[in-house]
């Protein structure tokens, strides 16, 4: 990493999307091909998913990546 490439501070609305479908973390993980531990890590914002995984999550819910993931400093102005 270069001096100017700091890690982005990304937040997620994944718990809300998952709750809207009444899915457990296990069920969502199985549906998109990851473990429950990965879903937990994403929801606790300790883990930023790969672009591939972010697309799989967004496609599963029928929304854009930006609907689920956003930069913390931008706020939650697009909350669903």
C-alpha positions, 0 to 999 in steps of 0.5 A: 500500500502506498502512503495515499491508499488508506483502507476505505471505511465501509459500512453495510445495510446487510442486516436490514436486507437480510431481516427483510427476507427473514433469513438467518446468517446461515441461510444467506451464506448458503444462498450466496456460497459463503460461510455464516462466519463471512456474513457475520464478519461483513455485518459487523463491518470488520470485513470488506467483501471482495467485489465478486462477493459484493456483486453476489450479495447485491444480485441476491437482493435485487439491488445495487452494491451501493444500496447495501454498502456505503462509505461511512463518511457519506452517511446513511442517506439512502437507507431503505 
